[in-house]
Amino acid sequence: MNVQRLSIRAPAGRLRIISVWRSLANSGARVYGWAVKVDAATGNECMTVDVAGCDEQSLAKLAATLGTAPLEATVTACSLLTLDGAIDEG
């Protein structure tokens, strides 16, 4: 199974967590893990979301959706790892 990571970055106070979760739910993404951090020096906010079983095209579409208004965040997608049989895909 492929696990892809989305890294969503926004200026202080601009990361819209609820909008991110709505977009993930609407896309049918299977969230494998997530984290939210704030850079103490700059105040920039970052949310990483690991999505399991998502193909590259679907991930790119999701990243594009997350980068548009009202989120207006910088979104980066990357392949994280491949697990063989560790997670049931059904």
N, C-alpha and C positions, 0 to 999 in steps of 0.2 A: 504494500500500500504506500502510495506517495503522500508525504506530508509537506504542505506548502506553508510558507510564512508570509503574512502580510504585516508590514511595519507602517503604522499610521502616525504621522507626526504633525503637530499643530502648535502655533504660538500659545503662550500662556492664556488659559481661559477659553481656548477655541476648540478643544477636542470635544466633540459631541458624541459621548459614549452611547447614549440611547439610540442615536441615529445610526451608529456603527452596528449595534446589535440588531436593529430593525433591518438594515441592509443584508446582514448575514442571514437572518431568518428568512427574508424574502427570497434570497438566492438558493436556499436549501443547503447552505454550507454546513458541514459537520465539523464543529469546532472541537479540536483535540486538546488545545491548551491556550491560555492567554495571560497577558500581564499588562499592567499600566504603570508607567514611571514618569516622574517629573525631574528634569535636569535642574538641580538646585542653583547652578550658576546662571543659567539663561531663563529658567522658568518654562522652557519648552516642554510640551507634554508628548508622550509616546505610548502607543498601545500596540502590542504585538499580538497577533492572532494566528495560531497554527490550525490549518484546515486540512482534514484528512480526506483522501479519496477525491480530490478536486483536480480536474484536468487543467492544463495550461490555459486553454482558451476561456474556460469558465472563470479561472482565477484572474485573468487579465480583465475580463468584463467586470468582475466584482471590484477589482482595484480601481478601474476607471469610474465606477459608480461612487465609490467611497471618496474619490478625489474631487467630486463636483459639489456644488452648493446643495444643501447648506453647510456641508462639512468643510469644504475648502481646505483640505489637508493634503499633505504630501504623502503618497502611498507608494510603497515599494513592495513588489512581490518577488519571492525567490523560492526555489526548491530547497527543502530542508533535509529530508532523508527519505529513504525507502525502507519499509519494514516488511518482512516476509512472514505473513501469517500471525503477526502479533496482535492484530485487531480484526475483529469480525467485520467485514464490509457489508454484511446483509442486514 
